[in-house]
Amino acid sequence: MNQQSFSPFFEIIEDIKKLCEQRRTGTIFLVSDNNRMAQVFLDNGDIASILCRGQRGQDALSSLSNMQSARLRFDESIKIASSRDGLSNQTIFETLMQAAGKLSGVTSDVIQRAAPTAAAAPVASPAAGFSINAETKKIVQSALTVYIGPIAEIVCDDYFDKATNLRGLIEQLAGEIPNEESANQFRAGLLKQLRIGN
């Protein structure tokens, strides 16, 4: 996979704005530098719904506002959910820009004028001697893709780099699945498939 670097969140906001201005329809997948996932559903340029950390609407927007840097992937083949959050694009962008300004220590008008280079986020080192073989990585990624779609590739890559044990990795990835029942199915299926005892 072509490893995409993290961008400062105010740059991500600008990317989302551009997709809205282009009247695009599809799903924006975001993965933050601390391995949090969000989905932003676009319908002809309108932000129909936000999903972040198992939350929707205003709660999801609040969680999304805490991201400092992220990776973005847009997929037009994944259309929006039928429900809408009722938040306007203007409200969403104002909230995100204010949060981005507070997190970076500058005002939102400065952020809008210039995008300074952000320092790379520190990466946690995996435990000495622990590594995941390619076959196990493929099994884990395939299992997660069933529940969160193509963004699983990015999410897994980030967690694989920081994993200290296989059971912990599965638990962390299960936390990225918004639906609790689906998260439990993912966890149980992988523990069984990889023969990890309870």
HELIX and SHEET records of a PDB file:
HELIX    1   1 PHE A    9  GLU A   21  1                                  13    
HELIX    2   2 GLY A   57  LEU A   64  1                                   8    
HELIX    3   3 ASN A   89  SER A  104  1                                  16    
HELIX    4   4 SER A  108  ARG A  113  1                                   6    
HELIX    5   5 ALA A  134  ILE A  148  1                                  15    
HELIX    6   6 GLY A  149  ILE A  151  5                                   3    
HELIX    7   7 ALA A  152  LYS A  162  1                                  11    
HELIX    8   8 LEU A  166  ALA A  174  1                                   9    
HELIX    9   9 GLU A  180  GLN A  193  1                                  14    
SHEET    1   A 6 SER A   7  PRO A   8  0                                        
SHEET    2   A 6 SER A  69  ASP A  75 -1                                        
SHEET    3   A 6 GLY A  26  SER A  32 -1                                        
SHEET    4   A 6 MET A  37  ASP A  43 -1                                        
SHEET    5   A 6 ASP A  46  CYS A  52 -1                                        
SHEET    6   A 6 GLN A  55  ARG A  56 -1                                        
END                                                                             
